[in-house]
Amino acid sequence: MKDDYLPDAVTGGTLDSTPLLETPLSATVITRDLLTDQVSRVLSDVVKNDASIGEDYAPVGYYGDFEIRGFPIDLATGLEINGMTIAGEQDVPLENKERVEFLKGIAGVESGVASAGGLINYVTRRPAMIKDLDLGTDHRGSSYGDLDLGWLFGSQKQLGTRMNLTGESIKSYVNDADGWRAMGAAAGDWRISPRAILKTDFEYQHKVERSVCGYQILGGTTVPDLDKVYPSTMLGEQTWSKPNTFDTLNAGTRLDYTIHSTWRAFAEGSYSHSLIDDNVVYAYGCYYEPECNVPGGPAPWFFAPDGTYDIYDYRDPGEVRIDATGRALALGTLKTGAITQDIAFGGEVFHRNVGLPGAAPPNAPSTVQNGAVYTYVGWENIYQPIVPVPIESPEQSAGPVQLADFDHQTAAIVQDRVTLPGRIRLSAGGRYASLRDFNWNGTRGVWLPQYAATYTPAQSLMLYGSYSQLLSLGPQAPFWAGGLYLSPYFTRQAEIGAKYEPGRRILLSTDLFHMRAPFFYPKAIDDLGDQSFVSEGHETHDGIEVNAEGKATGWLHLNASTAAIRAVSSDSGTAAFDNKQVINVPHLRTTLFADVALPHTRGLHLMPGWSYTGRKEATRDDAVSVAGYNLFNLGARYTPGGEQGRMTLRLYADNITDKRYWKDTGANYGDTYIHLGAPTTVRLSAHYTF
């Protein structure tokens, strides 16, 4: 088999799938070969390849949230498939994906009103003549199978289709957090004429799994003792708790048409639907514990100092989130003497709709809640065995699903990239976006510019600088602050960088960035400890990134990344939070993955990996933090008969030293949580090509 970690182009963040070497932005592309070698199943398995990306509240058994360059991704707009926004509240299946692209920083022209730190784009696999079978397991007894079938039809192979059928039984390292999923995906390409091609994609996944709550700081001052808590523990576990159910559908279609040798156009549309029954015995705070209800006592939105915490029956059935996008663009080239202009213009429409359990209807039984079920049922202690408690009596039910949020955007897009003599290229563009939102009155318009300049002193070397501005939707306040959405906010970014690709074997890149956005946090509003969720002051993120992707030598493939980020809050109105590192953003993170072809052993490769994550702050005054850690991984790949063999076996082990660590200290709706990292996990897979 061919094994290649060198990406050729990037779809996300560009309008025309520009070669990665030529894009004036920081991006990392995780290829299909790398996804397969690491036996990746979910996005958490993939983001470990880029040091600028980390988890930001990603519990086991639930969809994950992530941060890029220290900014949390907005799940409403931060994830894409083939460059089209999807409902991010899902675990996107990887079986039908050719690559995963991480765009770091702002791409206002391409992504519009979106996440501040960047976006994640999945690129689907296209039809081909293929019959592949993948089987897998792990040392806990999980089972996995994926069938990949593709055909080409017609005298000129002008019609093609491809399908993936996947099933997985998930055996989690957390007690009683097992689950299962089934996925089906299809893709079709039809070359209607020499000038026109139609592409379609569809995927549906059903997943059932119990989710795991995170820990909280004890009394707001102390991190739980790592020697006394265990990754296998499910906080608040009760036998009557239901698992989460996820039903997700993503579909898209695109028509490309060549108008002239130098002009082309395309129109595309996508639809993404996420339906979730959210059920968990929720471990949160100590509101019902005596020691948290005395003057001067610990804040009740943390676990109690002795490790006691409240548990709630939380059920939020029928959560529905829909993202729909339509886009049409024309792209062409104009030449005036020695000057070449690459022009793009067009428009886009985006709509997001969110339905959540709402108010009980008139004359509803008293057991029907206003919104989700969120009922106190008892308490537990992190250092003691779980004690069974009964569900509330009478059992409560959630209110009917109602419209909770919507966002509608229309945009005009324009970009002009001018190539000048002397290997200089200037780019200017932007989009004018018009927004309507559930939480505002009227319509708002905004211009989102993006400017860049590149210089190519040699064919394999590119230097660039860029400036961008982005508008993001405001975050939702916690339930204790009313649950309202804050106003949209601007992020501004300046970046310089360099990319070098010697011999088209390995891509080396580095960049320096400066980003500034508002600072959101829970602010004390009186001496009694009452809080409000506000936007005051700013957080400024300055960093350097270094990446390597590709073939270092004939026997060594590399994927390596380093990020050093200083993310500091200022002018917040709370002196204790000023000039402090933002929570969950380490000063330094590094990752390394290698594929080493062993000598004198045809078809056998060793795949070592290492990552380091520095200390992370767990409170906004930086008074509490979790320690940094090193993780070591090791794998092997064997293809009997050499690289052209039909069968490939893989063995991959994460965290081979069984290190116990806190993987993230992210916030969820204003409250901070800390999550334990996974213990040693050994996966075995077999790939066969018929």
Secondary structure, 3 states (H helix, E strand, C coil): CCCCCCCCECCCCCCCCCEHHHCCCEEEEEEHHHHHHCCCCCHHHHHHHCCCEEECCCCCCCCCCEEECCEECCCCCCEEECCEECCCCCCCCCCCEEEEEEEECCCHHHHCCCCCCEEEEEEECCCCCEEEEEEEEECCCCEEEEEEEEEEECCCCCEEEEEEEEEEEECCCCCCCCEEEEEEEEEEEEEEECCEEEEEEEEEEEEEECCCCCECCECCCECCCCCCCCCCCCCCCCCCCCCEEEEEEEEEEEEEEEEECCEEEEEEEEEEEEEEEEEEEEECCCCCCHHHCCCCCCCCCCECCCCEEEEEEEEEEEEEEEEEEEEEEEEEEEEECCEEEEEEEEEEEEEEEEEEECCCCCCCCCCECCCCEEEEEEEEECCCCCCCCCCCCCCCECCCEEEEEEEEEEEEEEEEEEEECCCEEEEEEEEEEEEEECCCCCEEEEEEEEEEEEEEEECCEEEEEEEEEEEECCCECCHHHCCCECCCEEEEEEEEEEEECHHHCEEEEEEEEEEEEEEEEEEECCCCCCEEEEEEEEEEEEEEEEEEEEEEECCEEEEEEEEEEEEEEECCCCHHHCCEECCCCCCEEEEEEEEEECCCCCCEEEEEEEEEECCEECCCCCCCEECCEEEEEEEEEECCCCCCCCEEEEEEEECCCCCCCEEECCEECCEECEEECCCCEEEEEEEEEC
